[in-house]
Amino acid sequence: MSLALSLPQPRVLPMSATLALTACEFRIAFRNRWLAIAVGLMGMFALVLSAAGSGPTGSLGVDRLSVTVASLTSLSVYLVPLMALLMSFDAVAGEVERGTLPLLLTYPVARAQVLLAKAFAHLAILTLALVAGFGAAGVLAALLDPEAARGLPALLRLIVTSVALGATFLGAGYAISARSRRPSGAAGLAIGLWLVAVVLYDLGLLAAVVADNGGVFTMKVFPALLLANPADAFRLYNLAASQATSVAAGVSAAAGAVPPWVSLASVLAWPVLAFGAALLSFRKVVP
């Protein structure tokens, strides 16, 4: 008895606990078919856009993959935030309602570790979906155009920045979930956030630009407001870095007015801000 008590007791290191929770969250998401859904949706849309994007290549003098990247940028703006919010809106509110969060917090793990584990698992799923979908589109473009290798850097930039965009909306989804009492309320807020950030925000800016008619708002305020929206900052950077900005619509004119490093800084800063807000909200949750 005394010998057993004298032996050193195993302790769970913070990183090993986070990795264990990440593996558990990934298995849960895999069992809920999130990996299959994400890969299937991204692959289907990416292949359709790649197959349909060969029309302008000859007249524009650019390779097929660069044109495909411009189309995939618009796809990412709409689909990546939606998938991230759908995966994250139930992360806290659902566990509170099911009673699993109080049990989890009785273990020697910090709330930041729990949130990071969820983020790592969901980001892994998003990354796999993006690599599979965009990679398939890149392979198709390479098979149909021998010059497609010139667009490979743009495709890699798109994948990396799409992961950052997904991380931003994952953090926003966790913050919404932590602030909501029920998953149904979190779902409504998540869809509302997607509509505002991805659809209504641009419509409002477009109406303001039309009313301004080339005035101070269009020249000075409009680019700053684009950077204030993570979806628009993502689109600005990828359009500015792409060789096929002329085939893109919407904010393509502003892409030339904003330096690429500024839009990239906004893309990389938003995930930090979103996860900071999520952690603050999660710390106030009373299981």
C-alpha positions, -999 to +999 in steps of 0.1 A: +000+000+000+027+024+010+048+014-021+018+022-044+013+056-028+050+064-032+050+058-069+047+089-091+012+094-103+006+100-140-006+134-149-021+147-181-001+173-198-020+203-213-010+195-249-018+158-246-052+166-231-059+190-260-049+164-285-070+137-268-100+161-269-093+169-305-093+132-315-126+128-297-142+158-314-129+146-348-145+111-342-178+127-332-178+149-364-168+119-385-196+099-370-220+127-377-210+126-414-195+161-414-164+150-431-183+132-459-207+162-463-179+188-464-158+168-489-188+159-511-201+195-513-167+211-519-156+185-544-189+186-564-190+224-567-153+227-574-154+201-602-185+218-618-168+252-617-136+238-631-154+220-659-174+252-667-146+276-664-128+269-697-147+295-718-128+327-711-093+312-711-085+316-748-097+352-751-080+363-718-047+346-725-045+330-690-043+294-681-074+274-671-064+269-635-061+306-629-096+312-642-108+283-621-092+298-590-112+331-596-144+310-597-134+290-567-128+322-548-165+331-551-174+295-541-153+298-510-168+331-499-203+315-498-197+278-489-168+279-464-184+303-439-217+283-442-200+250-435-180+265-406-211+279-389-231+248-394-203+228-377-198+252-348-232+266-338-240+235-317-205+231-302-213+247-268-251+252-266-257+216-277-234+202-251-250+223-224-284+211-234-273+174-235-255+177-202-221+166-216-203+199-210-207+199-172-193+164-171-164+174-194-155+204-172-152+182-141-120+168-156-087+187-152-089+206-185-091+243-191-120+258-211-094+271-236-083+236-242-119+224-248-124+252-273-091+246-290-099+209-294-131+217-311-114+242-334-086+218-343-111+190-352-134+212-372-104+229-390-091+195-399-124+186-415-125+219-434-089+215-445-095+180-458-126+192-477-107+221-493-077+201-503-099+173-517-123+196-536-098+222-548-072+196-555-096+177-577-104+209-596-067+215-600-061+180-614-090+184-639-076+218-650-042+202-655-056+174-676-074+198-698-048+225-701-010+219-702-004+254-691-024+250-659+007+247-637+011+284-638-020+288-617-008+264-589+005+292-566-029+309-568-046+276-559-023+271-529-030+307-517-067+300-521-066+269-500-046+285-472-067+316-470-099+295-472-088+277-441-082+311-424-117+322-435-132+290-421-113+296-388-129+330-386-164+317-389-157+288-366-147+312-339-178+333-346-199+302-344-184+292-311-191+327-297-227+325-308-231+290-294-217+301-260-241+331-259-271+310-268-292+290-243-304+265-269-291+251-301-321+263-320-314+299-311-277+294-320-287+280-354-309+310-361-281+334-351-256+315-372-277+317-404-284+353-397-246+360-394-240+342-427-267+362-445-253+395-431-216+389-436-218+371-470-249+386-487-265+416-472-232+434-463-221+436-500-256+446-511-256+475-486-221+486-498-232+484-534-262+505-527-240+531-509-215+532-538-243+537-564-257+565-542-223+581-537-216+582-575-178+582-572-175+605-542-155+603-510-173+572-498-164+552-529-127+563-529-119+563-492-145+546-470-155+517-493-121+499-493-119+501-455-154+487-451-144+458-474-114+450-451-137+451-421-156+421-434-136+388-434-154+375-464-146+406-485-110+408-472-106+371-483-120+379-518-099+411-521-067+393-514-073+363-537-085+385-566-055+408-562-031+379-561-047+360-590-038+363-626-074+362-637-090+391-618-105+404-650-129+375-651-142+381-616-171+403-607-182+423-576-152+437-558-126+431-585-122+469-591-114+474-554-089+445-555-065+468-575-069+497-551-061+478-518-025+465-515-025+427-512-006+427-479-033+448-463-061+424-473-039+395-462-033+411-428-071+414-424-076+378-434-051+366-409-062+389-381-099+379-382-094+343-369-075+357-338-103+382-331-130+356-336-114+330-313-107+357-287-144+366-287-153+329-285-131+323-255-145+352-237-180+340-243-172+304-234-157+315-200-191+330-191-210+298-198-225+283-166-230+246-173 
